[in-house]
Amino acid sequence: MARYEVAPTRSNLLNLKRDLDLAGQGYELLEQKREILVVELKGLTARAVEAQKKVDEELAKAYAALREAQLAQGNSGVSFSSRAVNIETDIRLRERRIMGVGIPTVNVSVEDNPPYYGPRGTSVWTDEAVARFKNAIAAIGRLAESRISLVRLAREIQKTIRRVNALEKIFIPDYKETLKYIEDSLEEGEREAFFVLKLVKGRLEARRG
């Protein structure tokens, strides 16, 4: 039984063959896209792991320096010094495309105008904590870039796999089944026409005899 209800005509046969050919080409392109995206996803996964590791390391160092500063100055001293810190962060987002998928590029720049405070009442750990937290901010930007890219690529891969499966398991088999139905119908029609022609020819020859 044909999956697509179409009349068994030669024009429909040609149209279905063309559609089947286009479906096959689409299937191959989607398979290539899926493979490329999977390769990109693996690379991004490795970068995301490294970015997370870097963030953890920088934050650990920053908080360690902060604790040392608190021991040296006391909590109130660190709190007072922090009010003088003049740091501005600028986040710029750009986008590059991989197989039609928008992948963000996060550029984080940290601008400051030291010295923020006088040497008295502070310690070297105060400066160390400021520097470490600046590094952590930049690392967090790279981590955000990796994570967002991973999510977008994973979603696109899922969509591509669904389309590949739909073509492979539904549309292409249905096209082939319908083509077979039309071809069988046309062959049956040709056999019937040939039989009728042969019968008419036989009767005409009988009358002439």
Rosetta blueprint (number, residue, H / E / L):
1 M L
2 A L
3 R L
4 Y L
5 E L
6 V L
7 A L
8 P L
9 T L
10 R H
11 S H
12 N H
13 L H
14 L H
15 N H
16 L H
17 K H
18 R H
19 D H
20 L H
21 D H
22 L H
23 A H
24 G H
25 Q H
26 G H
27 Y H
28 E H
29 L H
30 L H
31 E H
32 Q H
33 K H
34 R H
35 E H
36 I H
37 L H
38 V H
39 V H
40 E H
41 L H
42 K H
43 G H
44 L H
45 T H
46 A H
47 R H
48 A H
49 V H
50 E H
51 A H
52 Q H
53 K H
54 K H
55 V H
56 D H
57 E H
58 E H
59 L H
60 A H
61 K H
62 A H
63 Y H
64 A H
65 A H
66 L H
67 R H
68 E H
69 A H
70 Q H
71 L H
72 A H
73 Q H
74 G L
75 N H
76 S H
77 G H
78 V H
79 S H
80 F H
81 S H
82 S H
83 R L
84 A L
85 V L
86 N L
87 I E
88 E E
89 T E
90 D E
91 I E
92 R E
93 L E
94 R E
95 E E
96 R E
97 R E
98 I E
99 M L
100 G L
101 V E
102 G E
103 I E
104 P E
105 T E
106 V E
107 N E
108 V E
109 S E
110 V E
111 E E
112 D E
113 N L
114 P L
115 P L
116 Y L
117 Y L
118 G L
119 P L
120 R L
121 G L
122 T L
123 S L
124 V H
125 W H
126 T H
127 D H
128 E H
129 A H
130 V H
131 A H
132 R H
133 F H
134 K H
135 N H
136 A H
137 I H
138 A H
139 A H
140 I H
141 G H
142 R H
143 L H
144 A H
145 E H
146 S H
147 R H
148 I H
149 S H
150 L H
151 V H
152 R H
153 L H
154 A H
155 R H
156 E H
157 I H
158 Q H
159 K H
160 T H
161 I H
162 R H
163 R H
164 V H
165 N H
166 A H
167 L H
168 E H
169 K H
170 I H
171 F H
172 I H
173 P H
174 D H
175 Y H
176 K H
177 E H
178 T H
179 L H
180 K H
181 Y H
182 I H
183 E H
184 D H
185 S H
186 L H
187 E H
188 E H
189 G H
190 E H
191 R H
192 E H
193 A H
194 F H
195 F H
196 V H
197 L H
198 K H
199 L H
200 V H
201 K H
202 G H
203 R H
204 L H
205 E H
206 A H
207 R H
208 R H
209 G L
